[in-house]
Every structure is written in structure tokens, then in C-alpha cells.
Amino acid sequence: VLAVISPPANTEAGLNNVRNEYLLAKAEFERAQRLFEKQAISQRRLDEAKLRFEAKRAGYDVIAQQVDFGAEKNGDNNTPHFHLKAPIAGVIAEIHFHLGETVETGKKLFTISNPKRVWLKANIPLALLARVQAATGASFKVEGYEQEFRVDQLNGRLISVGSSVDEKSRTVPAIFELDNPENKLKIGMFAEVAVQTGDAEETLALPTSAIFDDNGTPVAYVHVEGEAFAKRVLQTGINDAGFTQILNGIAAGERVVTVGGYQVRLASLSTSVPVGHGHEH
């Protein structure tokens, strides 16, 4: 039960009337049963009493699920109370009223969230919309965690792609639904999302942090021998989950500087060794 609501006087009178009619029909039916057992009334009279009782009970049962007629437990012998029940299991995220406030029909009272199952919203640029509609998966990172989360590993799936465009960002929302183990993901967290738009294929890739911008050209540093390194000009492809696809410039098996690359780059800028050759530092 989320809240106990006292109805206005006119509603209260109607609720009490429904209850009283039900109790009266119940008493009449029970009396008719006793009289019938003594053969004091006909079967028809018993059936009529039963029909009235069942009709009144049906109307009473509808409101009895939400209304507490045992108001004397609350110190009021006359006033019934509505019991507002949660439609789902979860936790109260927001309360939209104050104690004692008069509420109208349709007013939002509570926001309830189920932290065990959450939605991930990705704002998709229009240029990528057609590819995302056929998405096969997604991965994401959220503030506060270094680890990468994968939608498929969290029993997740794409459940909708928006039908309207945000006027300011010119994006369309894509919604993924997924499990939230240990309640790590908090409602309202910002996420960096990578959507998988096709079947995965094996390819050569480098950590994006190992690639540097050299006057608009992507480069990386390969270990040659000892303390000698060579700068390689790269042709890159797609970026995904912190890695960049390498189409040309580095061969499989070559050792690329992934830690301390910035220091190697500074050393290469201060040396007179021609680009593409090893240098000492």
C-alpha cells in the first residue's frame, strides 16, 4: 500500500451505500436459506435472494479491493479509506504530493521504478538511424565505472526506436531493456553507448588511446628494437568500445606502443630522425 486516501463527503456516502446494500442483500440471502431449509419459502424466492446478493457482492468487491471499510482501526468509525496500491514491484523514486493535500482524478502521485530491470536510452544521429533499426546489440559505459557493460550479457534487447526527431539534437531515441545486477546502474546516469549494427567480424584494431593526430593524420608508434620506435601513418575504420579498426599502416603481430605513447610522440617531435625511422630517446 502506497497511501491511504480519504474520499470527499459525497463519495464517502456513495461508498457506504454500496457497502450497506451488499450487507443487506447478504443478510436477506442467509435468512432465505434458513427459511428454505424449513420449507417456509419457495425455491423461486431463494433464487431471487441469491441473485440480489450476488449482484450487490460484485459491485462491492470492485471497490473493496481499493477501499478500507475497517476505518475504526484508524480511529474513525464512519469514514472509509482508499488504499492506493502499487501496480508493480519496485521502489518509490518520486512523490508528487504533500500529506493532507487534496488530489484530483488523474494527478500523478508516485513515480515507481523497478531497479532490477532498466532502460538504456541512446540518442541516435539521423545519419545512422537506418543501421540502428537493425541493431544486433550494444555496449555502454556509465559514469563511475571503468568496466564496459554489454546489453546481450545483461539479458537485454532493443525494444523500440523513436518515431520523432528531437528538434535541438536532431537525434532519435533508441531504447534497450536490460537487467541491472547488484543495482549498479542508477536511474538518470549518463552513458556512452556503442550500437552494434551488423554481425561481428574479426579485424585488426588498436586501442583508440594509442592513435595520435599528426596534423590531421592518424599515426601510431611501433617498437622496432631496443629503444627504437617507428611512426606509422594509419588508415582507420570504425570505432567501437574504445578500439579503432586499422585498415592499413600496421600488420598483425607488430608491437605497438599502447602505454606511454605520448612520451614517445614528444621524443619523435624533438628528434631530427626522418619520419618513419626509429629514434633513440
Secondary structure by P-SEA (a helix, b strand, c coil): ccbbbbbcaaaaaaaaaaaaaaaaaaaaaaaaaaaaaaccccaaaaaaaaaaaaaaaaaaaaacccccccccccccccbbbbbbbbcccccccccccccccccccccccbbbbcccbbbbbbbccccaaaaaaaccccccccccccbbbbccccccccccccccccccccbbbbbbbbbbcccccccccccccccccccbbbbbbcccccccccccbbbbbbbccccbbbbbbbbcccccccbbbbcccccccccccccaaaaaaaaaaaccccccccccc
